[in-house]
């Protein structure tokens, strides 16, 4: 006869075994900072030894109940700016990512302390000391445009914390990531212009940008253009800001009827060259924002990306997980098409 299944221990049984109160067990299993780290570890080890497993249905219900109340302060998270720009608000993408982080952290009861990784006197040892002194256990990396900047000297540093990267995927160090789905952004933008009647779309983005995004822009573009006749399948054209005249010559030679880009400078250059948009040439921006609302494009929803980065870190803290992940989670947020005046309507 098979052994009867072992009953899962309840909170009171874990409390008795760990020598703490029932409420302390509940808080410790949620990694609440009001319970000391030593006690949290003891409760977690006791619960694990007794075969305790969290009930996802109950967790979901409690999350919904707590959502109706103003959350109490949990702890501070660190938002680490990895870019050369000290002020993230100077870049519209970074600004929206940051806004998403701050908003979501506040909703969940977390404060956010901000640090600039490329500050002249910043070193891994100093930053770690600051984090430990301030009791920060969760960090979010933003604007990691140069992946070597994040890796150099900091590879082991991240592993002391619950950590996520937002804006780009950074799987080399097995860290959880939240980003826009750039593949679908380019794919859906290309499919949209084809639906509008365009026949020779051309992707024009800096080669370095596509490399940083692991070729997702070009891959998304090519996945849509392969449905076109061979004569209308144009190769991705690298945008070189240093040679605008050469770029315009290449565009004239290729004779696209619409260009898809992530640089507003291309629009400015085309207008300056006397090209009428959209009468002579349509244009779609892959990273639309309200500062360029005269353009047609794809809004990447970067505030949602920032929020997702916070959720990844808080989830790790709640599960007492730190450092590299065996199976990193990648949350990708889809873009939304935004109508503008730089493409013709299908009926035109």
N, C-alpha and C positions, 0 to 999 in steps of 0.2 A: 504493500500500500504506500502510495506516495506521501512524503512528509507534508503536513499542513503548512500553508504559506505563513511565513513569519509576519506578525502584525507590525505595522510601522509605528515607531514610538511617537508619543504626542509631546507637546511642549513641556508639560509638567514633568514627565519622565526624564526628559533631557535636562531640565532645570535641576531636578533632584540629583542626577548623576554628575552634573557639572558644579553643583554647589552654588547656584545662583537662583534668582527669582524667575518666574515664568515670563514676566514682561521683559526681563533682560535677555532671555533666550530669543524672544521674538525680535527684539532690536538687533541683537548680535547677528542673527541669521540674515538680516537685511543690511549688515555692515553699517549700521547707524553709528556716526562718530560720537554719540553720547556715551557709548560703551567703549571702554579702553581697548586698545588693540590686543593686549595680552588676554583679556577676557573673551574678546571676539574669537581669537584663535582657539582658545580652550573650548568654547562652545561649539565651534565648527568641527573640531576634532572629535569631541564627544558625540555630536550628532551623527557624524559620518560613521564612527565605530558602532553606533547603535542601529545603523541602517536607515537613518532618516533621509527621505527624499522630498523635495518641495513638490507641492501639488499645483500644476500649472493652472487648473481651473480656479482654485482658491486664489492664487496669485493674481489672475486676471480680474477676478471680482474685487479683490482688495485694491487693485490699481484703479479701477473705476470709482470705487467709493472714495479713495483719497483724492481723485481728480476733482471732486466736488468741493474740496476744502482747500484753503490757502496753505501750501506746503510750508512746514517749518524749515528753518535753516538746516541744511545737511552738512555742507563742508564747502571749501573753495576748490575750484578746478583751476588749472593753469592753461592759458591760451598762449602758445609759443609761436611768435612770428618768425618764420625762417627766411623771409625775403630781405633783399637789400634795403627796402623801404621801411623806415622806422614807423611811419604813420600809415597804417593799413587803409585809411579812408581815402588816400590818394589814388587808389585803384578801385574801380567800381566793382570788380569781382570779389576782391578781398574784403571790401567794405560790406558787401551783402553776406558773405560767408560769416564774417565777424558778427553782424547783426543777428544772424540765425543762431549763432552760439550763445550770445548774451540773452536772447529772448527765451530760448529753450532752457538754459541753465536756471534762469529766474523762475520759470514755470515749475521746475522740479525742486526748487529750494536750494540751489547751489549759487555761490558767488563765483566770480571769475577774476583772477589776477593775470595781468598781461606781461609778457616778457619778450624782449627782442633778442633773438639768438645771435645776430651779427653785431651786437653792441661790442665796441672795441675791447672792453675789459671783461667780456663774458667768456667763461671757460666751463667745461663740463663739471668740474669739481665744485666750482663756485655755485653754479645753478642748482646742482644737487643739494648742496648745503642749504641754499635758500628754501628749496622745496621742503626739505626735512624739517627745517626750523619752523616753517609756517604750517606744517601738517598737511601738505598737499599730496594726494595720492593718485590723482587723475590728471592727465594732460592731453591737450588737443594741439596737434601741429597744423599750422596754417601757412599757406604760401610757400610750400616746399618746392619751388620751381627748379632748383638745382639739387637733385637728389644726393649728390656728393656732399653738399653742405650739411645735410641732415645726417649723413652717415659718418663723416669724418670726425672722429673723436667722441661721437655720441652713440655709437652703435650699441654699446652695453648700457648706456645711461637710461635709454627708454625702458629697458627691461625691469627697472625697479618700480614702474608705475603702470596703472591702467592707461592705455594710450590709443589714440586714433589719429589718423591723418585725414584732413579734409581738403577737397579741391582736386587732388590727383591721387591715383592709386600708388601705393608704395609698398609693394609686396616683397621687395628684396629683404626687408628686415622682419617679415611676417607680422606686420602690424595691421590692425583693422582699419578700413578706409571708408570714407563717404565721398562721393563725387557725382558730378553730372554724368549721365550716360552719353559721352561724346560721340560714340559710334552711332547711336540712334539719333542724336542731334543732327549729324551730317546726313545720315540716311533719310530721315524724315524731311529735312529741308530740301534735299534733292528730289525726293518723290513729290513733294508739294509743287515745286516749280514745273515738274513734268506734267502733273495734273492740270496746271494752269496753262499748258500748251507750249511751254518752252521745249526746244528740241536739242540744243547744244549747250548744256550747263557746264561751267568750268569752276573747279575748286581752286581758290587762290588763298593760301595761308602760309605763314613762315614755316620753313622746313623744321626749324627747331621746335616750334609749337607742336607739330605733328609727332615728332620724336618723343617729346615729353609726354604726350598722350598715348604713346605706344601705337602710333599710326591709326588711331581710331577715327579721326576726321577723314583721312583718305580711304580707309576701309569702308566706312559708311557710305561715302560718295560713290566708290566703285561698285558697291553692292546694289545700288539703285540704277546706275548708268548702264549696267550690262544688259538691261532690257531694251536699250536703244539700238538703232541700226549702227553697225560698226563705224560708219563714216562720221557719226555724231558722238562717238565715245572719246572725249578729250581727256588727256592725262592731267593729273594734278600739277598745278603750276606753283612753284615756290615763290613766296612774296619776299622780295629783297628791298627793304626800306632804303638801303643805300643806293639803289639803282632804279628809281621810279620811272625814268624815261625808257629804260630797257624793258621794264615790265609792261609798260603801255604798248611798246612795239610788239611784244610777244602776244598780248591780248588781241591786238589788231590782226596779227597774222593768223591766230587760231580761229577768229571770228565766232566767239561764243554769242549766244543770245541772252545769257544771264550768267552772272558770276556769283559764287558763294564764298564768303570770306569771313574772317574774324577780326578784320582790321578796318576801322572807320577811315583810316588814311587812304585806303584804296578808293572809297567813295569820293573823298575830297580830291584825290588826284585825277579821277575820271572826269569830275565836274570841271576842274581847272583846265583839262585838256579839251574841253568843249564837247564832251560826249553827253548826250541828253539821256537822263535816267527818269523813267523807264522806256522812253520812246525809242532810243537807239539800243539800249542795253539794260536788262534788269539786274537788280542787285539784292542779295539776301545776306544779312549779318547773322553769324552763328552764335553770338553772345549778346543778344539784344538787351537793352536796359532803357529806363525811362529818359536817360540823357540823350538817346538817339531815336526818339519815338517817331521821327519822320521816316525811318527805315523799316523795311519789312525784315522779319527775322525770327530767330528762335530764342525765347527766354529760358535760360538755363536753371531758373529757380534755385539760385545759390543760397538763399536764406534757408530753404528746406534742407539743402546739403549740410549747412552748418548745424542745424537742429539734429540731423541724423548723426553727426559726429559726436554730439553730446550724449545722445542715447546710447551709442556704442560704448563710451567710457563709463557711463553710469551703470550700464548692464554688467560690465566687467567688475566694477566696484561691488555691486550687489552680490556677485558670484565669487568674490574674493579672487579674481583672476588678474594677474599682472604679467607684463612683459610680452615676449613673442608668443604668437598663437600658432598652434599646430595647424589649424585650418582657419586662416584669417577670413573675417567676414568683409565683404565688399558690398556696400549699399550704393546703388546707382539710381539717381533721380532723373526722370525723363524731362525733356524740355517741352515747351508749348509754343506753337506757331503764333506769331503776332502779325496782324495785317499792318501794312504801311503803304507808302506811296511809291516805293521803288520797284514794284513788280506790276505787270499788267494783270487785270482780272481775266478769268477764263473766257468771259464773254466779249473781251475787247478784240 
